[in-house]
Amino acid sequence: MLLATLSNITKRFDDQLIIENGSFSMQEGQKVGLVGSNGTGKTTLFRMIVGEIRPDSGSIDFKKGIKTGTVAQELHHELEFSLRDFCYMTHPKVNDVRMQIAKLEPSIAEQNPPDEIVNEYHALTQEYTELGGYRFETEVKLVLEGIGFSRTQMNRQLASFSGGERNRAQIAAVLLGDYDFLLLDEPTNHLDIQATIWLENHIAGSNKAFLIISHDRRFLQNTTEKIVELSMGRLDIYHCRYDKYIKERSKKLDVAEHHFRHQQEEIARIEDFIRRNMAGQKTKQAQSKQKYLARMKKLERPVKENNKPAFRIVDGGRSFKQVIKVDDLTIGYDSFPLVRDTDFELTRGDRVGLIGPNGCGKTTLLKTLGGLMEPISGDITIGGNVDVAYFDQELSNLNSQSDVLSEVWDIDPLAESGRIRSFLARFGFSGEDVFKPVSLLSGGEKTKLSLAKILYRPANLMIFDEPTNHLDIESIEALEQGLNEYPGTLLVVSHDRDFLDKVVNQIFDISHEHIRRYLGNYSYYAEKTQVNLNPMKTVSAEKKASYERFKERGRVMGRYKKRLKQLTEMITNGEKRLKEMERDELVVDASNWERLNEIAQSKRSLEEDILGWYIEKEQLELEPPLD
């Protein structure tokens, strides 16, 4: 049954077209992903749906009586409430009875409370039960823990939380609310991977309808069954999951490009005929073709986004093999440890993804390795010829009083303006965009500008803290491509599982104040730790094939580890045998040349074998199987 219908929506701001004659519908319980580049108007469409702004033309109609929930831009008077109380506010009747019960509890706790108080208390608890209050208490705990809050945080005031924590609190409240239709704008931005997976499962198992803006491709794949793309003012509908949408979109653009090109060739041929024959013997035919051309419905050139970023990440030259060595390291704040007594080593070309729950110490570790914080104890050794580039998720390298062009030009004041502008164009800033004040940039634009400043100078060690936050999908894919072409060393914190799969070959998992290392990308880590990879349990031929590939990757890694173990044992036993031969050689009589020759030949053969085993072992360690 239809829940909401948008019919021929048009919206402009000044001279900028946001949407023109856009239409789509939502069914009850349907999960829809809204995608498009930063700045195309996705959030504006959300605001029209919830009634904050009106379309210039067209209509938005809802099924009678439906309740719509979304996350507010900012919290105001709600900041005085605790996290738990804020969630209870989504069910006013339950919360009202709860507050009345709380007022009576001190009196009930007294010895021999008055009968009228006892009777009122029992009546309220009965009403609370009938309203589902106790069931809701359990649901509040489950949702808050699932979204990443600890039980100790539930009684804290919202005013004491960070901006990201407040955003998570709002998402929890929306999920707990009595809504039929939920609109979520970038819900995973402040979630760690475990909370993201929990949210995927929650949405997939919910009977409510969801419209979701997200740049997290795997999240969209695992939660949505229909994709609405907003591009250049147009809404295009794809009745499929995200992976099929990518293929269908590519096919659609190819077909549209073919038809457009074919029509342009036909128009050129007809116009040429008209020019050559208008004044000749075929004048009537030329006039007829001219009329045909006037009546022809001209195809528009296929819509393609402009200013796609193309990040080129320049290596700062070859570092020594050992890039970072950590010995007995403990990190944290004010002697409060987050990670204890850890040892690891990064060598040239390592590409490490750092994961773990919010607050476990991921950012603290990056800052400590980058020299921005002192460790509590232990040693950090930076290798020779290592140049570090550090991206922090707070974007602290940006000056809000400056503009885009000046931010990069200040790094290299002697550079020509054309060179700076060409460099910025690779990050999506072209034309008048380079004069935009930093304070007016969107979240995605600020992230791209911060990356531009960091990547302007070559470096052979990149340390990135959540670089994909606020980036649209095209920018994330451009960053992935740039990093895959980058030959240096990478250490990155990210909650984007597709991003981790594409750019890292090792995972450092921080949990319980320790780091565990996995020699593979995120999917390998997920397989080994049995993380739920796909909450939407559909079994298609494609998914079966994917599962088989997944199992094969596990078998390959098993064979890889088995061979490494065999080689280690063969080398150890071979070197033992070599020492035994050397001892035998010393005790053999010098006149027994046949025996001495036999031992010498055996030694040479064994030494060649040991050398071959060493080479094979080193090659395996340098190139572990990832796919």
KOLTORBA-791409 format. One record per residue (C-alpha): residue number from 1; residue in one letter; x, y, z. Coordinates in steps of 0.05 Angstrom, whole numbers, plus 5000, padded with zeros to 4 digits. Layout:
(r NUM,"a",(X,Y,Z)),
...
This chain:
(r 1,"m",(5000,5000,5000)),
(r 2,"l",(5025,5070,4983)),
(r 3,"l",(5054,5108,5041)),
(r 4,"a",(5078,5172,5007)),
(r 5,"t",(5077,5199,4936)),
(r 6,"l",(5118,5256,4907)),
(r 7,"s",(5089,5281,4841)),
(r 8,"n",(5126,5328,4794)),
(r 9,"i",(5165,5364,4848)),
(r 10,"t",(5205,5425,4827)),
(r 11,"k",(5249,5466,4872)),
(r 12,"r",(5298,5523,4858)),
(r 13,"f",(5341,5566,4904)),
(r 14,"d",(5356,5632,4868)),
(r 15,"d",(5383,5609,4800)),
(r 16,"q",(5402,5539,4823)),
(r 17,"l",(5357,5482,4801)),
(r 18,"i",(5351,5429,4856)),
(r 19,"i",(5295,5384,4828)),
(r 20,"e",(5253,5390,4765)),
(r 21,"n",(5189,5350,4757)),
(r 22,"g",(5215,5295,4803)),
(r 23,"s",(5169,5238,4822)),
(r 24,"f",(5173,5174,4863)),
(r 25,"s",(5132,5136,4914)),
(r 26,"m",(5143,5097,4978)),
(r 27,"q",(5107,5034,4998)),
(r 28,"e",(5092,5013,5069)),
(r 29,"g",(5153,4979,5099)),
(r 30,"q",(5196,4995,5039)),
(r 31,"k",(5270,5013,5047)),
(r 32,"v",(5295,5064,4996)),
(r 33,"g",(5365,5093,4987)),
(r 34,"l",(5372,5165,4963)),
(r 35,"v",(5439,5176,4928)),
(r 36,"g",(5474,5232,4891)),
(r 37,"s",(5536,5276,4894)),
(r 38,"n",(5547,5327,4950)),
(r 39,"g",(5507,5390,4936)),
(r 40,"t",(5455,5359,4890)),
(r 41,"g",(5397,5371,4938)),
(r 42,"k",(5385,5306,4976)),
(r 43,"t",(5377,5341,5043)),
(r 44,"t",(5332,5393,5011)),
(r 45,"l",(5287,5337,4987)),
(r 46,"f",(5285,5309,5058)),
(r 47,"r",(5264,5377,5084)),
(r 48,"m",(5208,5381,5033)),
(r 49,"i",(5183,5312,5053)),
(r 50,"v",(5180,5329,5127)),
(r 51,"g",(5147,5397,5112)),
(r 52,"e",(5203,5443,5132)),
(r 53,"i",(5203,5476,5063)),
(r 54,"r",(5152,5474,5006)),
(r 55,"p",(5165,5455,4934)),
(r 56,"d",(5156,5509,4881)),
(r 57,"s",(5108,5464,4845)),
(r 58,"g",(5082,5393,4849)),
(r 59,"s",(5054,5356,4908)),
(r 60,"i",(5075,5310,4965)),
(r 61,"d",(5018,5266,4991)),
(r 62,"f",(5018,5218,5050)),
(r 63,"k",(4972,5162,5071)),
(r 64,"k",(4924,5190,5122)),
(r 65,"g",(4950,5187,5194)),
(r 66,"i",(5022,5166,5181)),
(r 67,"k",(5076,5191,5228)),
(r 68,"t",(5143,5213,5199)),
(r 69,"g",(5207,5216,5239)),
(r 70,"t",(5275,5246,5223)),
(r 71,"v",(5337,5272,5259)),
(r 72,"a",(5336,5346,5276)),
(r 73,"q",(5393,5392,5254)),
(r 74,"e",(5407,5413,5326)),
(r 75,"l",(5383,5399,5396)),
(r 76,"h",(5362,5458,5440)),
(r 77,"h",(5320,5450,5503)),
(r 78,"e",(5329,5374,5499)),
(r 79,"l",(5402,5382,5522)),
(r 80,"e",(5380,5387,5595)),
(r 81,"f",(5353,5315,5592)),
(r 82,"s",(5391,5251,5604)),
(r 83,"l",(5401,5205,5545)),
(r 84,"r",(5351,5155,5574)),
(r 85,"d",(5298,5209,5587)),
(r 86,"f",(5309,5238,5516)),
(r 87,"c",(5291,5169,5488)),
(r 88,"y",(5229,5163,5531)),
(r 89,"m",(5204,5229,5504)),
(r 90,"t",(5189,5193,5438)),
(r 91,"h",(5130,5158,5475)),
(r 92,"p",(5097,5215,5514)),
(r 93,"k",(5043,5173,5548)),
(r 94,"v",(5093,5121,5572)),
(r 95,"n",(5140,5176,5595)),
(r 96,"d",(5085,5214,5632)),
(r 97,"v",(5064,5152,5672)),
(r 98,"r",(5138,5136,5685)),
(r 99,"m",(5150,5205,5714)),
(r 100,"q",(5089,5199,5759)),
(r 101,"i",(5113,5132,5785)),
(r 102,"a",(5183,5162,5798)),
(r 103,"k",(5151,5217,5841)),
(r 104,"l",(5114,5166,5884)),
(r 105,"e",(5173,5119,5894)),
(r 106,"p",(5205,5157,5953)),
(r 107,"s",(5138,5155,5990)),
(r 108,"i",(5128,5081,5974)),
(r 109,"a",(5198,5066,6002)),
(r 110,"e",(5178,5095,6070)),
(r 111,"q",(5153,5050,6125)),
(r 112,"n",(5076,5043,6124)),
(r 113,"p",(5061,5091,6066)),
(r 114,"p",(4989,5118,6064)),
(r 115,"d",(4938,5073,6029)),
(r 116,"e",(4919,5126,5978)),
(r 117,"i",(4993,5131,5957)),
(r 118,"v",(4998,5055,5952)),
(r 119,"n",(4934,5050,5911)),
(r 120,"e",(4955,5106,5864)),
(r 121,"y",(5024,5072,5856)),
(r 122,"h",(4992,5005,5838)),
(r 123,"a",(4944,5038,5789)),
(r 124,"l",(5001,5074,5755)),
(r 125,"t",(5044,5011,5750)),
(r 126,"q",(4985,4974,5721)),
(r 127,"e",(4974,5029,5669)),
(r 128,"y",(5049,5029,5654)),
(r 129,"t",(5046,4954,5641)),
(r 130,"e",(4986,4961,5595)),
(r 131,"l",(5021,5017,5556)),
(r 132,"g",(5081,4971,5545)),
(r 133,"g",(5127,5012,5590)),
(r 134,"y",(5169,4955,5616)),
(r 135,"r",(5176,4926,5547)),
(r 136,"f",(5197,4995,5523)),
(r 137,"e",(5250,5000,5578)),
(r 138,"t",(5283,4937,5550)),
(r 139,"e",(5278,4965,5479)),
(r 140,"v",(5312,5030,5500)),
(r 141,"k",(5371,4992,5530)),
(r 142,"l",(5378,4948,5468)),
(r 143,"v",(5376,5006,5419)),
(r 144,"l",(5423,5050,5458)),
(r 145,"e",(5473,4994,5467)),
(r 146,"g",(5466,4974,5395)),
(r 147,"i",(5479,5045,5370)),
(r 148,"g",(5543,5046,5411)),
(r 149,"f",(5526,5075,5480)),
(r 150,"s",(5549,5043,5545)),
(r 151,"r",(5501,5034,5603)),
(r 152,"t",(5539,5086,5643)),
(r 153,"q",(5525,5138,5589)),
(r 154,"m",(5450,5128,5591)),
(r 155,"n",(5440,5172,5652)),
(r 156,"r",(5487,5228,5628)),
(r 157,"q",(5459,5295,5604)),
(r 158,"l",(5458,5305,5529)),
(r 159,"a",(5494,5372,5541)),
(r 160,"s",(5556,5333,5562)),
(r 161,"f",(5559,5293,5497)),
(r 162,"s",(5600,5310,5435)),
(r 163,"g",(5566,5329,5370)),
(r 164,"g",(5574,5259,5342)),
(r 165,"e",(5545,5228,5406)),
(r 166,"r",(5485,5275,5402)),
(r 167,"n",(5474,5254,5331)),
(r 168,"r",(5474,5181,5352)),
(r 169,"a",(5426,5197,5408)),
(r 170,"q",(5377,5227,5358)),
(r 171,"i",(5383,5166,5313)),
(r 172,"a",(5367,5122,5373)),
(r 173,"a",(5307,5165,5391)),
(r 174,"v",(5280,5163,5320)),
(r 175,"l",(5287,5087,5318)),
(r 176,"l",(5249,5082,5384)),
(r 177,"g",(5194,5130,5363)),
(r 178,"d",(5124,5110,5342)),
(r 179,"y",(5136,5127,5269)),
(r 180,"d",(5113,5093,5204)),
(r 181,"f",(5164,5128,5159)),
(r 182,"l",(5235,5146,5179)),
(r 183,"l",(5283,5191,5141)),
(r 184,"l",(5357,5182,5159)),
(r 185,"d",(5410,5229,5132)),
(r 186,"e",(5480,5198,5134)),
(r 187,"p",(5463,5155,5196)),
(r 188,"t",(5531,5119,5196)),
(r 189,"n",(5575,5181,5199)),
(r 190,"h",(5586,5176,5274)),
(r 191,"l",(5579,5100,5282)),
(r 192,"d",(5634,5049,5289)),
(r 193,"i",(5631,4986,5248)),
(r 194,"q",(5596,4944,5301)),
(r 195,"a",(5542,4998,5311)),
(r 196,"t",(5534,5004,5235)),
(r 197,"i",(5523,4929,5229)),
(r 198,"w",(5473,4931,5286)),
(r 199,"l",(5435,4988,5251)),
(r 200,"e",(5435,4947,5186)),
(r 201,"n",(5403,4889,5222)),
(r 202,"h",(5353,4934,5257)),
(r 203,"i",(5330,4967,5192)),
(r 204,"a",(5329,4902,5153)),
(r 205,"g",(5285,4870,5207)),
(r 206,"s",(5238,4930,5216)),
(r 207,"n",(5168,4934,5186)),
(r 208,"k",(5174,5010,5181)),
(r 209,"a",(5190,5048,5117)),
(r 210,"f",(5258,5081,5111)),
(r 211,"l",(5286,5133,5063)),
(r 212,"i",(5362,5135,5074)),
(r 213,"i",(5415,5183,5049)),
(r 214,"s",(5483,5148,5056)),
(r 215,"h",(5552,5147,5024)),
(r 216,"d",(5566,5079,5056)),
(r 217,"r",(5558,5031,4997)),
(r 218,"r",(5555,4967,5038)),
(r 219,"f",(5504,4998,5085)),
(r 220,"l",(5460,5016,5026)),
(r 221,"q",(5470,4946,4997)),
(r 222,"n",(5449,4913,5062)),
(r 223,"t",(5389,4957,5079)),
(r 224,"t",(5355,4983,5017)),
(r 225,"e",(5315,4949,4961)),
(r 226,"k",(5304,5010,4916)),
(r 227,"i",(5351,5067,4897)),
(r 228,"v",(5329,5138,4879)),
(r 229,"e",(5385,5178,4846)),
(r 230,"l",(5383,5254,4847)),
(r 231,"s",(5429,5283,4793)),
(r 232,"m",(5429,5349,4756)),
(r 233,"g",(5357,5362,4780)),
(r 234,"r",(5330,5295,4758)),
(r 235,"l",(5303,5237,4799)),
(r 236,"d",(5318,5169,4769)),
(r 237,"i",(5287,5106,4800)),
(r 238,"y",(5320,5038,4803)),
(r 239,"h",(5280,4980,4832)),
(r 240,"c",(5339,4940,4856)),
(r 241,"r",(5394,4937,4908)),
(r 242,"y",(5454,4982,4906)),
(r 243,"d",(5502,4935,4869)),
(r 244,"k",(5452,4924,4813)),
(r 245,"y",(5436,4998,4811)),
(r 246,"i",(5510,5012,4794)),
(r 247,"k",(5506,4963,4735)),
(r 248,"e",(5437,4987,4712)),
(r 249,"r",(5459,5060,4716)),
(r 250,"s",(5521,5046,4674)),
(r 251,"k",(5479,5009,4621)),
(r 252,"k",(5428,5065,4621)),
(r 253,"l",(5480,5118,4609)),
(r 254,"d",(5513,5077,4554)),
(r 255,"v",(5446,5067,4518)),
(r 256,"a",(5428,5140,4525)),
(r 257,"e",(5496,5161,4499)),
(r 258,"h",(5488,5115,4439)),
(r 259,"h",(5418,5142,4422)),
(r 260,"f",(5441,5214,4431)),
(r 261,"r",(5502,5204,4387)),
(r 262,"h",(5461,5167,4334)),
(r 263,"q",(5409,5223,4332)),
(r 264,"q",(5463,5276,4327)),
(r 265,"e",(5493,5239,4267)),
(r 266,"e",(5424,5235,4235)),
(r 267,"i",(5411,5309,4247)),
(r 268,"a",(5479,5326,4216)),
(r 269,"r",(5463,5282,4155)),
(r 270,"i",(5395,5314,4145)),
(r 271,"e",(5422,5385,4154)),
(r 272,"d",(5476,5370,4102)),
(r 273,"f",(5423,5345,4053)),
(r 274,"i",(5382,5408,4064)),
(r 275,"r",(5442,5454,4052)),
(r 276,"r",(5461,5418,3988)),
(r 277,"n",(5391,5412,3958)),
(r 278,"m",(5349,5471,3982)),
(r 279,"a",(5363,5511,3918)),
(r 280,"g",(5369,5452,3870)),
(r 281,"q",(5326,5400,3837)),
(r 282,"k",(5309,5367,3904)),
(r 283,"t",(5281,5430,3937)),
(r 284,"k",(5215,5397,3957)),
(r 285,"q",(5252,5338,3989)),
(r 286,"a",(5297,5388,4026)),
(r 287,"q",(5236,5427,4050)),
(r 288,"s",(5203,5363,4072)),
(r 289,"k",(5265,5342,4111)),
(r 290,"q",(5268,5411,4142)),
(r 291,"k",(5197,5403,4168)),
(r 292,"y",(5215,5333,4194)),
(r 293,"l",(5275,5362,4230)),
(r 294,"a",(5232,5416,4262)),
(r 295,"r",(5183,5364,4288)),
(r 296,"m",(5237,5317,4313)),
(r 297,"k",(5240,5310,4389)),
(r 298,"k",(5312,5325,4406)),
(r 299,"l",(5345,5279,4457)),
(r 300,"e",(5383,5311,4514)),
(r 301,"r",(5456,5295,4524)),
(r 302,"p",(5460,5241,4579)),
(r 303,"v",(5467,5270,4648)),
(r 304,"k",(5537,5266,4675)),
(r 305,"e",(5562,5300,4738)),
(r 306,"n",(5615,5352,4727)),
(r 307,"n",(5676,5365,4770)),
(r 308,"k",(5687,5293,4791)),
(r 309,"p",(5748,5291,4837)),
(r 310,"a",(5810,5254,4815)),
(r 311,"f",(5858,5249,4874)),
(r 312,"r",(5930,5238,4854)),
(r 313,"i",(5971,5219,4915)),
(r 314,"v",(6046,5231,4906)),
(r 315,"d",(6096,5188,4942)),
(r 316,"g",(6151,5225,4979)),
(r 317,"g",(6206,5178,4956)),
(r 318,"r",(6227,5110,4981)),
(r 319,"s",(6233,5104,5056)),
(r 320,"f",(6275,5053,5093)),
(r 321,"k",(6243,4984,5099)),
(r 322,"q",(6223,4995,5172)),
(r 323,"v",(6174,5053,5174)),
(r 324,"i",(6149,5050,5247)),
(r 325,"k",(6169,5005,5304)),
(r 326,"v",(6129,5004,5368)),
(r 327,"d",(6156,4972,5432)),
(r 328,"d",(6116,4961,5496)),
(r 329,"l",(6072,5022,5479)),
(r 330,"t",(6017,5047,5525)),
(r 331,"i",(5974,5106,5502)),
(r 332,"g",(5917,5146,5531)),
(r 333,"y",(5900,5211,5567)),
(r 334,"d",(5925,5235,5635)),
(r 335,"s",(5954,5167,5652)),
(r 336,"f",(5887,5134,5634)),
(r 337,"p",(5907,5079,5586)),
(r 338,"l",(5867,5062,5524)),
(r 339,"v",(5917,5013,5493)),
(r 340,"r",(5968,4977,5536)),
(r 341,"d",(6036,4944,5525)),
(r 342,"t",(6030,4936,5449)),
(r 343,"d",(6085,4918,5401)),
(r 344,"f",(6081,4921,5325)),
(r 345,"e",(6121,4942,5264)),
(r 346,"l",(6100,4975,5199)),
(r 347,"t",(6145,4962,5139)),
(r 348,"r",(6148,4998,5073)),
(r 349,"g",(6085,4988,5032)),
(r 350,"d",(6042,4962,5089)),
(r 351,"r",(5969,4985,5084)),
(r 352,"v",(5936,4980,5152)),
(r 353,"g",(5863,4992,5170)),
(r 354,"l",(5851,5008,5244)),
(r 355,"i",(5783,4988,5271)),
(r 356,"g",(5749,4982,5338)),
(r 357,"p",(5690,5011,5378)),
(r 358,"n",(5683,5086,5389)),
(r 359,"g",(5728,5108,5447)),
(r 360,"c",(5775,5049,5443)),
(r 361,"g",(5836,5093,5425)),
(r 362,"k",(5840,5091,5349)),
(r 363,"t",(5848,5167,5341)),
(r 364,"t",(5894,5170,5402)),
(r 365,"l",(5939,5118,5371)),
(r 366,"l",(5943,5156,5305)),
(r 367,"k",(5959,5221,5341)),
(r 368,"t",(6012,5187,5382)),
(r 369,"l",(6045,5155,5321)),
(r 370,"g",(6040,5222,5284)),
(r 371,"g",(6077,5258,5340)),
(r 372,"l",(6017,5299,5362)),
(r 373,"m",(6012,5265,5430)),
(r 374,"e",(6061,5235,5479)),
(r 375,"p",(6053,5162,5498)),
(r 376,"i",(6042,5143,5570)),
(r 377,"s",(6100,5094,5564)),
(r 378,"g",(6139,5054,5513)),
(r 379,"d",(6179,5072,5451)),
(r 380,"i",(6161,5093,5380)),
(r 381,"t",(6217,5090,5328)),
(r 382,"i",(6205,5125,5261)),
(r 383,"g",(6247,5096,5205)),
(r 384,"g",(6295,5133,5160)),
(r 385,"n",(6271,5178,5104)),
(r 386,"v",(6198,5175,5128)),
(r 387,"d",(6155,5236,5110)),
(r 388,"v",(6087,5235,5146)),
(r 389,"a",(6021,5265,5122)),
(r 390,"y",(5967,5266,5176)),
(r 391,"f",(5892,5276,5163)),
(r 392,"d",(5849,5286,5225)),
(r 393,"q",(5774,5280,5224)),
(r 394,"e",(5765,5348,5260)),
(r 395,"l",(5796,5381,5197)),
(r 396,"s",(5839,5424,5243)),
(r 397,"n",(5884,5445,5185)),
(r 398,"l",(5829,5490,5156)),
(r 399,"n",(5823,5565,5172)),
(r 400,"s",(5749,5584,5173)),
(r 401,"q",(5769,5657,5159)),
(r 402,"s",(5803,5639,5093)),
(r 403,"d",(5779,5617,5024)),
(r 404,"v",(5791,5555,4983)),
(r 405,"l",(5847,5583,4938)),
(r 406,"s",(5884,5617,4995)),
(r 407,"e",(5884,5554,5038)),
(r 408,"v",(5927,5517,4988)),
(r 409,"w",(5965,5577,4961)),
(r 410,"d",(5990,5593,5031)),
(r 411,"i",(6027,5526,5030)),
(r 412,"d",(6066,5546,4968)),
(r 413,"p",(6064,5623,4961)),
(r 414,"l",(6113,5624,4902)),
(r 415,"a",(6070,5578,4859)),
(r 416,"e",(6031,5607,4801)),
(r 417,"s",(5956,5614,4811)),
(r 418,"g",(5943,5570,4750)),
(r 419,"r",(5981,5513,4782)),
(r 420,"i",(5942,5519,4847)),
(r 421,"r",(5876,5524,4811)),
(r 422,"s",(5892,5462,4768)),
(r 423,"f",(5910,5424,4832)),
(r 424,"l",(5845,5445,4865)),
(r 425,"a",(5805,5424,4804)),
(r 426,"r",(5826,5352,4817)),
(r 427,"f",(5789,5357,4884)),
(r 428,"g",(5725,5385,4852)),
(r 429,"f",(5739,5459,4861)),
(r 430,"s",(5737,5496,4795)),
(r 431,"g",(5715,5564,4768)),
(r 432,"e",(5686,5610,4821)),
(r 433,"d",(5686,5553,4873)),
(r 434,"v",(5759,5569,4889)),
(r 435,"f",(5738,5636,4919)),
(r 436,"k",(5687,5606,4967)),
(r 437,"p",(5698,5622,5041)),
(r 438,"v",(5717,5560,5081)),
(r 439,"s",(5661,5576,5130)),
(r 440,"l",(5609,5567,5075)),
(r 441,"l",(5634,5500,5050)),
(r 442,"s",(5593,5437,5060)),
(r 443,"g",(5620,5380,5103)),
(r 444,"g",(5642,5342,5041)),
(r 445,"e",(5675,5403,5010)),
(r 446,"k",(5714,5417,5075)),
(r 447,"t",(5738,5345,5076)),
(r 448,"k",(5762,5350,5003)),
(r 449,"l",(5797,5416,5017)),
(r 450,"s",(5832,5387,5079)),
(r 451,"l",(5855,5328,5037)),
(r 452,"a",(5880,5375,4983)),
(r 453,"k",(5923,5413,5033)),
(r 454,"i",(5952,5348,5061)),
(r 455,"l",(5964,5317,4993)),
(r 456,"y",(5996,5379,4962)),
(r 457,"r",(6064,5358,4990)),
(r 458,"p",(6090,5288,4975)),
(r 459,"a",(6094,5239,5033)),
(r 460,"n",(6111,5165,5039)),
(r 461,"l",(6070,5151,5102)),
(r 462,"m",(5996,5171,5101)),
(r 463,"i",(5959,5171,5168)),
(r 464,"f",(5884,5182,5156)),
(r 465,"d",(5831,5188,5210)),
(r 466,"e",(5761,5176,5180)),
(r 467,"p",(5777,5207,5111)),
(r 468,"t",(5711,5185,5080)),
(r 469,"n",(5666,5221,5130)),
(r 470,"h",(5621,5270,5092)),
(r 471,"l",(5650,5250,5024)),
(r 472,"d",(5600,5229,4971)),
(r 473,"i",(5608,5162,4937)),
(r 474,"e",(5644,5189,4875)),
(r 475,"s",(5695,5224,4920)),
(r 476,"i",(5705,5160,4961)),
(r 477,"e",(5717,5121,4898)),
(r 478,"a",(5766,5174,4873)),
(r 479,"l",(5804,5169,4940)),
(r 480,"e",(5805,5093,4934)),
(r 481,"q",(5835,5098,4865)),
(r 482,"g",(5887,5148,4888)),
(r 483,"l",(5907,5105,4947)),
(r 484,"n",(5911,5042,4905)),
(r 485,"e",(5960,5077,4858)),
(r 486,"y",(6000,5104,4917)),
(r 487,"p",(6063,5062,4931)),
(r 488,"g",(6076,5087,5002)),
(r 489,"t",(6054,5063,5070)),
(r 490,"l",(5982,5075,5095)),
(r 491,"l",(5952,5074,5164)),
(r 492,"v",(5877,5091,5163)),
(r 493,"v",(5819,5092,5212)),
(r 494,"s",(5753,5081,5176)),
(r 495,"h",(5684,5051,5189)),
(r 496,"d",(5671,5044,5114)),
(r 497,"r",(5679,4969,5101)),
(r 498,"d",(5680,4974,5025)),
(r 499,"f",(5735,5027,5031)),
(r 500,"l",(5776,4982,5077)),
(r 501,"d",(5767,4923,5030)),
(r 502,"k",(5794,4963,4972)),
(r 503,"v",(5853,5000,5003)),
(r 504,"v",(5883,4959,5060)),
(r 505,"n",(5917,4891,5065)),
(r 506,"q",(5920,4887,5141)),
(r 507,"i",(5871,4900,5197)),
(r 508,"f",(5890,4923,5267)),
(r 509,"d",(5831,4909,5313)),
(r 510,"i",(5833,4948,5379)),
(r 511,"s",(5791,4916,5434)),
(r 512,"h",(5799,4908,5509)),
(r 513,"e",(5861,4954,5509)),
(r 514,"h",(5900,4910,5461)),
(r 515,"i",(5913,4905,5386)),
(r 516,"r",(5903,4842,5345)),
(r 517,"r",(5932,4839,5275)),
(r 518,"y",(5898,4805,5215)),
(r 519,"l",(5936,4795,5149)),
(r 520,"g",(5880,4812,5101)),
(r 521,"n",(5827,4864,5085)),
(r 522,"y",(5762,4876,5123)),
(r 523,"s",(5725,4818,5091)),
(r 524,"y",(5781,4771,5113)),
(r 525,"y",(5777,4799,5183)),
(r 526,"a",(5701,4792,5183)),
(r 527,"e",(5706,4720,5161)),
(r 528,"k",(5756,4703,5215)),
(r 529,"t",(5716,4738,5270)),
(r 530,"q",(5648,4717,5243)),
(r 531,"v",(5622,4788,5236)),
(r 532,"n",(5553,4790,5203)),
(r 533,"l",(5569,4811,5132)),
(r 534,"n",(5498,4816,5105)),
(r 535,"p",(5437,4824,5150)),
(r 536,"m",(5388,4820,5090)),
(r 537,"k",(5387,4744,5084)),
(r 538,"t",(5370,4734,5011)),
(r 539,"v",(5402,4676,4975)),
(r 540,"s",(5413,4692,4902)),
(r 541,"a",(5459,4659,4852)),
(r 542,"e",(5504,4720,4857)),
(r 543,"k",(5507,4715,4933)),
(r 544,"k",(5521,4641,4931)),
(r 545,"a",(5578,4653,4882)),
(r 546,"s",(5603,4708,4928)),
(r 547,"y",(5600,4661,4987)),
(r 548,"e",(5638,4608,4949)),
(r 549,"r",(5691,4660,4931)),
(r 550,"f",(5693,4678,5005)),
(r 551,"k",(5704,4606,5025)),
(r 552,"e",(5757,4597,4972)),
(r 553,"r",(5794,4658,4998)),
(r 554,"g",(5793,4625,5067)),
(r 555,"r",(5821,4561,5037)),
(r 556,"v",(5875,4599,5001)),
(r 557,"m",(5895,4635,5066)),
(r 558,"g",(5895,4567,5102)),
(r 559,"r",(5942,4538,5050)),
(r 560,"y",(5984,4601,5054)),
(r 561,"k",(5992,4595,5130)),
(r 562,"k",(6005,4520,5125)),
(r 563,"r",(6060,4531,5074)),
(r 564,"l",(6092,4585,5117)),
(r 565,"k",(6093,4537,5176)),
(r 566,"q",(6123,4482,5132)),
(r 567,"l",(6178,4527,5106)),
(r 568,"t",(6195,4551,5176)),
(r 569,"e",(6201,4479,5200)),
(r 570,"m",(6241,4458,5138)),
(r 571,"i",(6290,4515,5148)),
(r 572,"t",(6299,4499,5222)),
(r 573,"n",(6309,4425,5209)),
(r 574,"g",(6354,4439,5149)),
(r 575,"e",(6400,4484,5189)),
(r 576,"k",(6403,4432,5245)),
(r 577,"r",(6422,4379,5193)),
(r 578,"l",(6475,4426,5164)),
(r 579,"k",(6508,4433,5232)),
(r 580,"e",(6508,4357,5240)),
(r 581,"m",(6543,4350,5172)),
(r 582,"e",(6595,4401,5193)),
(r 583,"r",(6609,4360,5256)),
(r 584,"d",(6613,4296,5215)),
(r 585,"e",(6662,4330,5168)),
(r 586,"l",(6709,4345,5226)),
(r 587,"v",(6713,4273,5251)),
(r 588,"v",(6722,4238,5184)),
(r 589,"d",(6794,4216,5170)),
(r 590,"a",(6828,4262,5119)),
(r 591,"s",(6848,4202,5076)),
(r 592,"n",(6775,4181,5068)),
(r 593,"w",(6764,4229,5009)),
(r 594,"e",(6703,4191,4983)),
(r 595,"r",(6665,4203,5049)),
(r 596,"l",(6689,4276,5052)),
(r 597,"n",(6666,4287,4980)),
(r 598,"e",(6598,4256,4995)),
(r 599,"i",(6588,4302,5056)),
(r 600,"a",(6610,4363,5015)),
(r 601,"q",(6560,4348,4960)),
(r 602,"s",(6504,4336,5011)),
(r 603,"k",(6521,4402,5045)),
(r 604,"r",(6518,4441,4978)),
(r 605,"s",(6452,4409,4960)),
(r 606,"l",(6422,4424,5029)),
(r 607,"e",(6448,4496,5028)),
(r 608,"e",(6415,4507,4960)),
(r 609,"d",(6350,4478,4988)),
(r 610,"i",(6352,4523,5050)),
(r 611,"l",(6366,4584,5007)),
(r 612,"g",(6306,4566,4963)),
(r 613,"w",(6262,4558,5025)),
(r 614,"y",(6284,4626,5052)),
(r 615,"i",(6268,4659,4985)),
(r 616,"e",(6200,4626,4981)),
(r 617,"k",(6184,4645,5053)),
(r 618,"e",(6204,4717,5043)),
(r 619,"q",(6163,4722,4979)),
(r 620,"l",(6101,4694,5015)),
(r 621,"e",(6109,4742,5073)),
(r 622,"l",(6115,4802,5026)),
(r 623,"e",(6055,4782,4984)),
(r 624,"p",(6001,4749,5027)),
(r 625,"p",(5939,4728,4988)),
(r 626,"l",(5883,4779,4994)),
(r 627,"d",(5831,4757,4943)),
